[in-house]
Amino acid sequence: MQGIRSHKKAISGLHANGFAGMVLAVCVTSSGFAQQPSALQILDQADDKWDLNLKNTQVELELLVYRENELRKTYRMVLKYQDTDHVLAETIFPPRNKGEKMLQAGRRNYWIFLPNINRSMRISESNSLSNSDFSNTDLLSPRLSKEYTPRILGTEKLAEIETYKLELLAKDESTPYAKIIYWIRKADNFPLRRDYYTFSQQLLKRLDMKSSSPGVNGIPADMPDTFVMSSVLERDKKTVIRYFKHGTVPGFPAETFLPSALMKR
């Protein structure tokens, strides 16, 4: 009898230990899944590097247009950001374009003011920004999750950097691009590259991003400040945007982002 009781106790102990082991394995596995970010989390954190650093700020930038691998045009602009849906961009150089303004006054609500004819007019978000390779939405609307549904394609090395590779699909056909392939640095979700595709699934252009002057002139260390947009259809065309000054502001006057006030400034 003593032997039988000892045998049953041993079996009971094995069952208990086995159950505990199963629970531990499930907990470890669940924990592993919990630590894996979703495509939307990765996208939002990459967009935060740009978006959150631009709210209630004034930014000065240089826009360099290259054609046939030669610098053809240089612009300087001042951008006032209330948020990523309310932005005013004013050209301050060259003199012939000084005073030109481009306004985003809400989602998909873009305006331009031309001082030489003293007229403001509605424009498309897909219009070229100062005849460059950037469209208006490329520069002024960095939060992509509003317009695209992301999924993870996997991980991939980009110039020896481990990245998440995302596919972003347009939520509707009014979006400027049908698809964007997006490479995001795995270590800190810093945005590195975007490939833009048309609705006919043709690769149109490529945007490379980096932080080249962190901490200089108020530029946050975790914010991309240099953007190179290259044409894929015409390989000798590209445009470079460089932020060279960044400062926060307590707020802007209410009329700053009203189309009706463009000519009054």
GUKELO-519024 format. One line per 5 residues: number of its first residue (from 1); their letters; for each residue x, y, z of N, C-alpha, C. Coordinates in nm, 2 decimals. Each point is the difference from the previous one (the first is absolute). Example, Ala and Ser with C-alpha at 12.3 -4.5 7.8 and 13.67 -1.06 7.14 Angstrom:
% residues 2
1> as> 1.32 -0.57 0.78 -0.09 0.12 0.00 0.09 0.12 0.00  -0.04 0.11 -0.07 0.09 0.11 0.00 -0.08 0.11 0.08 $
% end
This chain:
% residues 265
1> mqgir> 0.08 -0.12 0.00 -0.08 0.12 0.00 0.09 0.13 0.00  0.10 -0.01 0.08 0.09 0.12 0.01 0.06 0.02 -0.14  0.04 -0.11 -0.07 0.06 0.02 -0.13 -0.10 0.06 -0.10  -0.13 -0.05 0.01 -0.10 0.05 -0.09 -0.02 0.15 0.02  -0.01 0.04 0.13 -0.02 0.14 0.03 0.11 0.09 -0.06 $
6> shkka> 0.13 -0.05 0.02 0.11 0.07 -0.05 0.00 0.01 -0.15  -0.04 -0.11 -0.07 -0.01 0.01 -0.15 -0.11 0.10 -0.04  -0.11 0.00 0.06 -0.11 0.10 -0.03 0.05 0.14 0.02  0.07 0.02 0.11 0.05 0.14 0.03 0.10 0.04 -0.11  0.08 -0.09 -0.04 0.10 0.03 -0.11 -0.07 0.04 -0.13 $
11> isglh> -0.10 -0.08 -0.03 -0.08 0.03 -0.12 -0.06 0.13 0.01  -0.06 0.03 0.11 -0.07 0.13 0.03 0.10 0.12 -0.02  0.12 -0.02 0.05 0.10 0.10 -0.01 0.04 0.02 -0.14  0.01 -0.10 -0.08 0.03 0.01 -0.14 -0.10 0.08 -0.07  -0.13 -0.03 0.03 -0.11 0.07 -0.07 0.00 0.14 0.04 $
16> angfa> 0.03 0.03 0.12 0.00 0.14 0.05 0.12 0.08 -0.07  0.11 -0.07 0.00 0.12 0.07 -0.06 -0.02 0.02 -0.15  -0.06 -0.10 -0.06 -0.03 0.01 -0.15 -0.10 0.11 -0.03  -0.10 0.01 0.09 -0.10 0.11 -0.02 0.07 0.14 0.02  0.08 0.01 0.10 0.07 0.12 0.03 0.10 0.04 -0.12 $
21> gmvla> 0.06 -0.11 -0.05 0.09 0.03 -0.11 -0.08 0.05 -0.13  -0.11 -0.06 -0.02 -0.09 0.04 -0.11 -0.04 0.15 0.02  -0.04 0.03 0.12 -0.04 0.14 0.03 0.11 0.09 -0.03  0.12 -0.03 0.05 0.12 0.08 -0.02 0.03 0.02 -0.14  -0.01 -0.11 -0.08 0.03 0.01 -0.14 -0.10 0.09 -0.07 $
26> vcvts> -0.13 -0.01 0.03 -0.10 0.08 -0.06 0.03 0.15 0.04  0.04 0.03 0.12 0.02 0.13 0.05 0.12 0.06 -0.08  0.11 -0.08 -0.01 0.12 0.05 -0.07 -0.03 0.03 -0.15  -0.08 -0.10 -0.06 -0.04 0.02 -0.14 -0.09 0.12 -0.02  -0.10 0.02 0.09 -0.08 0.12 0.00 0.08 0.13 0.01 $
31> sgfaq> 0.09 -0.01 0.10 0.09 0.12 0.02 0.07 0.03 -0.13  0.05 -0.10 -0.07 0.08 0.02 -0.12 -0.09 0.07 -0.11  -0.12 -0.05 -0.01 -0.09 0.06 -0.09 -0.03 0.15 0.03  -0.02 0.02 0.13 -0.04 0.14 0.05 0.11 0.10 -0.03  0.13 -0.05 -0.01 0.11 0.09 -0.02 0.02 0.03 -0.15 $
36> qpsal> -0.07 -0.08 -0.09 0.02 0.03 -0.14 -0.10 0.11 -0.04  0.05 0.11 -0.05 -0.09 0.11 -0.03 -0.08 -0.03 -0.13  -0.11 0.06 -0.01 -0.09 -0.01 -0.12 0.05 0.09 -0.11  -0.04 -0.02 -0.12 0.04 0.09 -0.11 -0.05 0.14 0.03  -0.12 0.02 0.06 -0.05 0.13 0.02 0.09 0.07 0.11 $
41> qildq> 0.04 -0.07 0.10 0.08 0.05 0.11 0.14 0.05 -0.06  0.06 -0.08 -0.08 0.13 0.03 -0.06 -0.02 0.13 -0.09  -0.11 0.00 -0.08 -0.02 0.12 -0.09 -0.02 0.12 0.08  -0.09 0.00 0.11 -0.03 0.11 0.08 0.13 0.05 0.07  0.08 -0.09 0.05 0.12 0.05 0.07 0.10 0.06 -0.10 $
46> addkw> 0.01 -0.05 -0.12 0.08 0.06 -0.10 -0.05 0.14 -0.04  -0.13 0.01 -0.01 -0.06 0.13 -0.03 0.02 0.10 0.11  0.00 -0.05 0.12 0.02 0.09 0.12 0.13 0.07 -0.01  0.10 -0.06 -0.05 0.14 0.06 -0.01 -0.01 0.14 -0.08  -0.09 0.00 -0.09 -0.02 0.12 -0.09 -0.12 0.09 0.06 $
51> dlnlk> -0.11 -0.07 0.02 -0.12 0.07 0.03 0.00 0.07 0.14  0.04 -0.07 0.10 0.00 0.06 0.14 0.10 0.11 0.01  0.11 -0.01 -0.07 0.10 0.10 0.00 -0.03 0.13 -0.08  -0.12 -0.01 -0.07 -0.04 0.12 -0.08 -0.11 0.08 0.06  -0.08 -0.06 0.09 -0.11 0.07 0.05 0.04 0.13 0.07 $
56> ntqve> -0.07 0.11 -0.03 0.02 0.13 0.06 0.15 0.04 -0.01  0.05 -0.01 -0.13 0.14 0.03 -0.03 0.01 0.10 -0.12  0.11 0.06 -0.01 0.03 0.08 -0.12 0.14 -0.06 -0.05  0.00 -0.04 -0.12 0.11 -0.07 -0.06 0.05 0.08 -0.12  0.13 0.01 -0.02 0.06 0.06 -0.12 0.07 -0.11 -0.07 $
61> lellv> -0.02 -0.01 -0.13 0.06 -0.11 -0.08 0.05 0.06 -0.14  0.08 -0.08 -0.05 0.06 0.02 -0.14 -0.04 -0.11 -0.09  -0.05 0.04 -0.12 -0.05 -0.10 -0.10 0.09 0.02 -0.12  0.07 -0.11 -0.04 0.10 0.00 -0.11 -0.05 -0.09 -0.11  -0.03 0.05 -0.12 -0.05 -0.07 -0.11 0.11 -0.03 -0.10 $
66> yrene> 0.02 -0.13 -0.02 0.11 -0.05 -0.09 -0.06 -0.05 -0.13  0.05 0.04 -0.11 -0.04 -0.06 -0.13 0.13 -0.03 -0.08  -0.01 -0.12 -0.07 0.12 -0.05 -0.07 0.12 0.00 0.10  -0.02 -0.03 0.12 0.10 -0.01 0.11 0.07 0.13 0.03  -0.06 0.11 -0.04 0.05 0.13 0.03 -0.10 0.08 0.08 $
71> lrkty> 0.05 0.08 0.10 -0.09 0.09 0.08 -0.06 0.11 -0.09  -0.13 0.00 -0.01 -0.06 0.10 -0.09 -0.08 0.11 0.08  -0.06 -0.04 0.11 -0.07 0.10 0.08 0.02 -0.02 0.15  0.01 0.12 0.07 0.01 -0.01 0.14 -0.11 0.09 0.06  -0.08 -0.05 0.09 -0.10 0.07 0.07 0.03 0.00 0.15 $
76> rmvlk> -0.04 0.10 0.07 -0.01 0.00 0.15 -0.14 0.03 0.04  -0.05 -0.07 0.10 -0.14 0.01 0.04 0.00 0.01 0.15  -0.11 0.06 0.06 -0.03 0.00 0.14 -0.14 -0.07 0.01  0.00 -0.11 0.08 -0.13 -0.07 0.02 -0.04 0.01 0.14  -0.13 0.03 0.02 -0.07 0.01 0.13 -0.09 -0.11 0.01 $
81> yqdtd> 0.02 -0.09 0.10 -0.08 -0.12 0.03 -0.08 0.02 0.12  -0.13 0.00 -0.01 -0.09 -0.01 0.11 -0.01 -0.15 0.04  -0.02 -0.08 -0.11 0.00 -0.15 0.01 0.02 -0.04 -0.14  -0.01 -0.13 -0.03 0.03 -0.05 -0.13 -0.12 0.02 -0.10  -0.11 0.06 0.05 -0.11 0.04 -0.09 -0.01 0.15 -0.03 $
86> hvlae> 0.08 0.07 0.08 0.00 0.15 -0.01 0.14 0.06 -0.01  0.04 0.03 -0.13 0.14 0.04 -0.02 0.00 0.11 -0.10  0.08 0.10 0.03 0.02 0.12 -0.09 0.15 0.00 -0.05  0.02 -0.01 -0.13 0.14 0.01 -0.05 0.02 0.13 -0.08  0.10 0.08 0.03 0.02 0.12 -0.07 0.15 0.00 -0.06 $
91> tifpp> 0.01 0.03 -0.13 0.13 0.01 -0.06 0.07 0.13 0.03  0.12 -0.01 0.04 0.08 0.13 0.04 0.12 0.02 -0.10  0.03 -0.11 -0.08 0.10 0.01 -0.10 -0.03 -0.10 -0.11  0.03 0.04 -0.13 0.06 0.11 -0.05 -0.09 0.12 -0.01  0.05 0.12 -0.02 -0.08 0.13 0.00 -0.12 -0.01 -0.10 $
96> rnkge> 0.02 -0.07 -0.11 -0.12 0.00 -0.10 -0.12 -0.08 0.06  0.03 -0.09 0.09 -0.11 -0.08 0.06 -0.04 0.04 0.14  0.07 0.11 0.05 -0.02 0.04 0.14 -0.15 0.04 0.02  -0.05 -0.05 0.11 -0.14 0.03 0.03 -0.10 -0.10 -0.05  0.04 -0.10 -0.08 -0.09 -0.10 -0.04 -0.03 -0.09 0.13 $
101> kmlqa> -0.13 -0.04 0.01 -0.04 -0.07 0.12 -0.08 -0.13 -0.05  0.02 -0.10 0.08 -0.08 -0.12 -0.02 -0.06 -0.04 0.14  -0.13 -0.02 0.00 -0.07 -0.03 0.13 -0.07 -0.13 -0.01  0.01 -0.08 0.11 -0.08 -0.11 0.03 -0.09 0.04 0.11  -0.13 0.01 -0.03 -0.10 0.05 0.10 -0.10 -0.11 0.04 $
106> grrny> 0.06 -0.12 0.03 -0.09 -0.12 0.03 0.04 -0.11 -0.10  -0.05 -0.12 0.04 0.03 -0.11 -0.08 -0.05 0.01 -0.15  0.10 -0.01 -0.09 -0.03 0.01 -0.15 -0.06 0.14 -0.04  0.05 0.10 0.07 -0.05 0.13 -0.03 0.12 0.09 -0.02  0.04 0.02 -0.12 0.13 0.07 -0.04 -0.03 0.12 -0.08 $
111> wiflp> 0.08 0.11 0.03 -0.01 0.12 -0.07 0.13 0.06 -0.03  0.01 0.08 -0.10 0.12 0.07 -0.04 -0.03 0.15 -0.02  0.09 0.08 0.04 -0.01 0.15 -0.02 0.12 0.05 -0.08  -0.03 0.06 -0.11 0.11 0.06 -0.09 -0.01 0.15 0.00  0.11 0.06 0.06 -0.01 0.15 0.02 0.01 0.08 -0.13 $
116> ninrs> 0.06 -0.06 -0.10 0.01 0.07 -0.13 -0.13 0.03 -0.07  -0.10 -0.09 0.03 -0.14 0.03 -0.05 -0.09 0.03 0.11  0.05 0.00 0.13 -0.08 0.03 0.12 -0.13 -0.09 0.00  0.03 -0.13 -0.01 -0.12 -0.09 -0.01 0.03 -0.13 0.08  -0.10 -0.05 0.07 0.01 -0.13 0.06 -0.09 -0.10 -0.07 $
121> mrise> 0.03 -0.13 0.00 -0.08 -0.09 -0.07 0.02 -0.14 0.06  -0.10 -0.08 -0.01 0.00 -0.14 0.05 0.09 -0.08 -0.09  0.07 -0.09 0.06 0.09 -0.09 -0.08 -0.01 -0.15 0.05  0.05 -0.09 -0.07 -0.01 -0.14 0.03 0.12 -0.04 0.09  -0.02 -0.09 0.09 0.10 -0.05 0.09 0.11 -0.07 -0.08 $
126> snsls> -0.03 -0.05 -0.12 0.10 -0.06 -0.08 0.08 0.09 -0.09  -0.03 0.13 0.00 0.08 0.10 -0.07 0.14 0.00 0.04  0.09 0.04 -0.09 0.14 0.01 0.03 0.03 0.12 0.09  0.09 -0.02 0.10 0.04 0.11 0.09 0.11 0.07 -0.07  -0.02 0.13 -0.04 0.10 0.08 -0.07 0.07 -0.07 -0.11 $
131> nsdfs> -0.08 -0.07 -0.09 0.06 -0.07 -0.11 0.11 -0.10 0.03  -0.02 -0.06 0.12 0.10 -0.10 0.05 -0.05 -0.14 -0.02  0.07 -0.10 0.05 -0.05 -0.13 0.00 -0.08 -0.04 0.12  -0.02 0.09 0.09 -0.10 -0.01 0.11 -0.13 0.05 -0.04  -0.11 -0.08 0.04 -0.13 0.06 -0.01 -0.03 0.07 0.13 $
136> ntdll> -0.11 0.08 0.00 -0.04 0.07 0.12 -0.02 -0.09 0.12  -0.06 -0.11 -0.02 -0.03 -0.10 0.11 0.13 -0.07 0.05  0.10 -0.02 -0.09 0.12 -0.06 0.05 0.07 0.07 0.11  -0.01 0.13 0.00 0.07 0.08 0.09 -0.08 0.04 0.12  -0.13 0.03 -0.03 -0.08 0.06 0.11 -0.09 -0.09 0.08 $
141> sprls> -0.01 -0.12 -0.05 -0.09 -0.10 0.07 0.08 -0.13 0.03  0.08 0.00 0.10 0.08 -0.12 0.02 -0.07 -0.12 0.07  -0.12 0.02 0.06 -0.06 -0.11 0.07 -0.08 -0.09 -0.10  0.06 -0.11 -0.04 -0.05 -0.09 -0.10 -0.11 -0.09 0.04  -0.02 -0.02 0.13 -0.10 -0.09 0.04 -0.14 0.05 -0.03 $
146> keytp> -0.01 0.13 -0.02 -0.13 0.06 -0.04 -0.05 -0.04 -0.13  0.09 -0.03 -0.09 -0.03 -0.03 -0.14 0.03 -0.14 -0.04  0.08 -0.08 0.07 0.04 -0.13 -0.04 -0.02 -0.10 0.11  -0.02 -0.13 -0.05 -0.01 -0.11 0.09 0.14 -0.08 -0.01  0.07 -0.02 0.12 0.13 -0.06 -0.01 0.00 -0.15 0.03 $
151> rilgt> 0.09 -0.07 -0.06 0.03 -0.14 0.05 0.15 -0.03 -0.01  0.05 -0.09 0.08 0.14 -0.03 0.01 0.04 -0.10 -0.11  0.09 0.04 -0.08 0.05 -0.10 -0.10 0.11 -0.09 0.05  0.07 0.05 0.11 0.11 -0.07 0.06 0.11 0.10 0.05  0.11 -0.06 0.02 0.12 0.09 0.04 0.10 -0.01 -0.12 $
156> eklae> 0.08 0.10 -0.01 0.09 0.01 -0.11 0.12 0.09 0.03  0.12 -0.03 -0.05 0.11 0.09 0.02 0.01 0.11 -0.10  0.01 0.12 0.04 0.01 0.11 -0.09 0.13 0.07 0.03  0.10 -0.01 -0.09 0.13 0.05 0.03 0.06 -0.04 0.13  -0.02 -0.14 0.03 0.05 -0.06 0.12 -0.08 0.03 0.12 $
161> ietyk> -0.11 0.07 -0.01 -0.09 0.04 0.11 -0.12 -0.09 0.00  -0.03 -0.07 0.11 -0.11 -0.08 0.01 -0.13 0.08 0.01  -0.09 -0.03 -0.09 -0.13 0.08 -0.01 -0.12 -0.09 -0.01  -0.11 0.07 0.04 -0.13 -0.06 -0.03 -0.04 0.05 -0.14  -0.05 -0.10 -0.08 -0.05 0.04 -0.13 -0.15 -0.01 0.00 $
166> lella> -0.07 0.12 -0.02 -0.14 0.00 0.00 -0.06 0.03 -0.14  -0.12 -0.05 -0.02 -0.07 0.03 -0.12 -0.12 0.08 0.04  -0.02 0.12 -0.05 -0.12 0.09 0.03 -0.09 0.01 -0.12  -0.12 -0.04 0.01 -0.10 0.00 -0.11 -0.10 0.11 0.02  -0.03 0.07 -0.10 -0.09 0.12 0.01 -0.14 -0.05 0.04 $
171> kdest> -0.06 0.08 0.09 -0.13 -0.03 0.04 -0.11 0.03 -0.10  0.03 0.09 -0.09 -0.09 0.03 -0.11 0.08 0.06 -0.12  -0.07 0.01 -0.11 0.07 0.05 -0.12 0.03 0.15 -0.01  -0.05 0.07 0.10 0.02 0.14 0.00 0.14 0.03 0.06  0.06 -0.10 0.06 0.14 0.01 0.06 0.10 0.02 -0.11 $
176> pyaki> 0.10 0.08 0.02 0.10 0.03 -0.11 0.07 -0.12 -0.06  0.03 -0.10 0.09 0.08 -0.12 -0.05 -0.08 -0.12 0.04  0.00 -0.11 -0.09 -0.07 -0.12 0.03 0.07 -0.08 0.11  0.13 0.01 0.00 0.08 -0.09 0.09 0.13 0.07 0.04  0.05 -0.02 0.12 0.13 0.05 0.04 0.07 -0.12 0.07 $
181> iywir> 0.12 -0.03 -0.04 0.08 -0.09 0.07 0.10 0.08 0.09  0.00 -0.03 0.13 0.06 0.09 0.10 0.10 -0.09 0.08  0.12 0.05 0.01 0.11 -0.06 0.08 0.02 0.09 0.13  -0.01 -0.07 0.11 0.01 0.07 0.13 0.10 -0.07 0.09  0.09 0.08 0.05 0.11 -0.06 0.08 -0.06 -0.07 0.12 $
186> kadnf> 0.04 -0.13 0.02 -0.06 -0.09 0.10 0.04 0.05 0.14  0.12 0.05 0.02 0.05 0.04 0.13 -0.08 0.10 0.07  -0.05 0.10 -0.08 -0.07 0.12 0.06 -0.11 0.05 -0.08  -0.05 -0.07 -0.10 -0.11 0.04 -0.09 0.03 0.13 -0.07  0.12 0.03 -0.04 0.04 0.12 -0.07 -0.03 -0.03 -0.15 $
191> plrrd> -0.07 0.09 -0.07 -0.04 -0.02 -0.14 0.13 0.02 -0.09  0.02 -0.10 -0.09 0.11 0.01 -0.09 -0.03 0.01 -0.15  -0.10 -0.07 -0.05 -0.02 0.00 -0.14 -0.15 -0.03 -0.03  -0.05 0.07 -0.10 -0.13 -0.03 -0.06 0.00 -0.01 -0.15  -0.06 -0.10 -0.05 -0.02 -0.02 -0.15 -0.15 0.03 -0.03 $
196> yytfs> -0.03 0.09 -0.09 -0.13 0.03 -0.03 -0.05 -0.06 -0.14  -0.12 -0.06 0.00 -0.05 -0.07 -0.11 -0.13 0.07 -0.05  -0.02 -0.01 -0.13 -0.12 0.05 -0.06 -0.11 -0.10 0.01  -0.12 0.03 -0.04 -0.11 -0.09 0.00 0.01 -0.11 -0.11  0.09 0.03 -0.10 0.04 -0.11 -0.10 0.11 -0.08 0.05 $
201> qqllk> 0.04 0.01 0.13 0.10 -0.08 0.07 0.14 0.03 -0.06  0.02 0.12 -0.05 0.13 0.04 -0.05 0.08 0.08 0.11  0.12 -0.04 0.02 0.08 0.08 0.10 0.03 0.13 -0.06  -0.04 0.11 0.08 0.01 0.13 -0.05 0.12 0.08 0.05  0.03 -0.01 0.13 0.11 0.08 0.06 0.03 -0.06 0.13 $
206> rldmk> 0.12 0.04 0.05 0.05 -0.05 0.13 0.05 0.12 0.09  -0.04 -0.01 0.13 0.04 0.09 0.10 0.10 -0.06 0.10  0.12 0.06 0.01 0.09 -0.05 0.10 0.01 0.11 0.11  0.00 -0.04 0.13 0.00 0.09 0.11 0.11 -0.03 0.10  0.05 0.11 0.06 0.11 -0.02 0.10 0.00 0.12 0.09 $
211> ssspg> 0.07 -0.01 0.11 0.02 0.11 0.10 0.15 0.03 -0.02  0.03 0.12 -0.06 0.14 0.04 -0.03 0.05 0.10 0.10  -0.09 0.08 0.06 0.04 0.11 0.09 -0.08 -0.01 0.14  0.01 -0.11 0.07 -0.08 -0.01 0.12 0.05 0.10 0.11  -0.09 0.07 0.06 0.04 0.10 0.10 0.05 0.13 -0.05 $
216> vngip> 0.01 0.02 -0.13 0.05 0.13 -0.06 -0.12 0.08 -0.03  0.01 0.13 0.05 -0.11 0.10 -0.03 -0.14 -0.05 0.04  0.00 -0.08 0.12 -0.13 -0.04 0.05 -0.05 -0.13 -0.06  0.07 -0.06 -0.10 -0.06 -0.12 -0.06 0.01 -0.12 0.09  -0.11 -0.06 0.04 0.00 -0.12 0.09 0.09 -0.11 -0.05 $
221> admpd> 0.06 -0.07 0.09 0.09 -0.11 -0.04 -0.07 -0.11 -0.07  -0.13 -0.03 0.04 -0.07 -0.11 -0.05 -0.09 0.03 -0.12  0.03 0.12 -0.07 -0.09 0.04 -0.11 0.08 0.00 -0.13  -0.06 -0.05 -0.10 0.06 0.01 -0.13 0.01 0.14 -0.05  0.12 0.04 -0.05 0.01 0.14 -0.04 0.05 0.02 -0.15 $
226> tfvms> 0.03 -0.11 -0.06 0.05 0.00 -0.14 -0.08 -0.10 -0.08  -0.06 0.04 -0.11 -0.09 -0.08 -0.08 0.04 0.01 -0.15  0.03 -0.12 -0.06 0.04 0.00 -0.14 -0.11 -0.08 -0.07  -0.07 0.07 -0.09 -0.10 -0.06 -0.08 0.05 -0.02 -0.14  0.01 -0.12 -0.05 0.06 -0.03 -0.13 -0.11 -0.06 -0.09 $
231> svler> 0.00 0.05 -0.12 -0.09 -0.05 -0.10 0.06 -0.14 -0.05  -0.09 -0.10 -0.01 0.04 -0.13 -0.05 -0.02 0.00 -0.16  -0.10 0.07 -0.05 -0.02 0.01 -0.14 0.10 0.08 -0.07  0.06 0.10 0.06 0.11 0.08 -0.06 0.11 0.01 0.11  0.10 -0.08 -0.02 0.10 -0.03 0.10 0.10 0.12 0.02 $
236> dkktv> -0.01 0.10 -0.08 0.09 0.12 0.02 -0.07 0.11 0.07  -0.12 -0.03 0.06 -0.08 0.10 0.07 -0.01 -0.03 0.15  0.02 0.10 0.08 -0.02 -0.02 0.15 -0.02 0.14 0.06  -0.05 -0.01 0.12 -0.02 0.13 0.08 0.04 -0.04 0.14  0.08 0.10 0.06 0.05 -0.02 0.14 -0.06 0.11 0.08 $
241> iryfk> -0.06 -0.04 0.12 -0.05 0.09 0.10 0.08 -0.01 0.12  0.05 0.11 0.06 0.08 0.00 0.12 -0.06 0.10 0.10  -0.04 -0.05 0.11 -0.04 0.09 0.11 0.13 0.06 0.06  0.00 0.13 0.02 0.12 0.06 0.06 -0.03 0.08 0.12  -0.13 0.01 0.04 -0.04 0.07 0.12 -0.13 -0.05 0.04 $
246> hgtvp> -0.01 -0.02 0.13 -0.13 -0.06 0.06 -0.02 0.06 0.14  -0.12 0.06 0.02 -0.03 0.06 0.13 -0.15 -0.02 0.03  -0.03 -0.02 0.13 -0.13 -0.01 0.04 -0.06 0.14 0.03  -0.13 0.01 -0.01 -0.07 0.12 0.02 -0.12 -0.03 0.09  -0.04 0.10 0.08 -0.12 -0.02 0.09 -0.13 -0.02 -0.07 $
251> gfpae> -0.01 0.06 -0.12 -0.12 -0.01 -0.08 0.00 0.11 -0.11  -0.09 -0.02 -0.09 -0.01 0.10 -0.11 -0.13 0.07 0.00  -0.01 0.12 -0.05 -0.13 0.07 -0.01 -0.11 -0.09 -0.07  -0.12 0.01 0.04 -0.11 -0.08 -0.06 -0.01 0.01 -0.15  0.03 0.11 -0.06 -0.02 0.02 -0.14 0.12 -0.05 -0.08 $
256> tflps> 0.11 -0.05 0.06 0.12 -0.05 -0.07 -0.04 -0.10 -0.11  -0.09 -0.09 0.04 -0.03 -0.12 -0.09 -0.13 0.01 -0.07  -0.05 0.13 -0.02 -0.12 0.02 -0.07 0.03 0.04 -0.15  -0.06 -0.06 -0.10 0.02 0.04 -0.14 -0.03 0.14 -0.02  -0.11 0.05 0.06 -0.04 0.14 -0.02 0.10 0.10 0.04 $
261> almkr> 0.09 -0.03 0.09 0.10 0.09 0.05 0.13 0.00 -0.08  0.02 -0.09 -0.10 0.12 -0.01 -0.07 0.06 0.13 -0.06  -0.09 0.08 -0.06 0.04 0.12 -0.06 0.03 0.11 0.10  -0.04 -0.01 0.12 0.01 0.10 0.10 0.14 0.00 0.07  0.07 -0.11 -0.02 0.13 -0.01 0.08 0.11 0.07 -0.07 $
% end
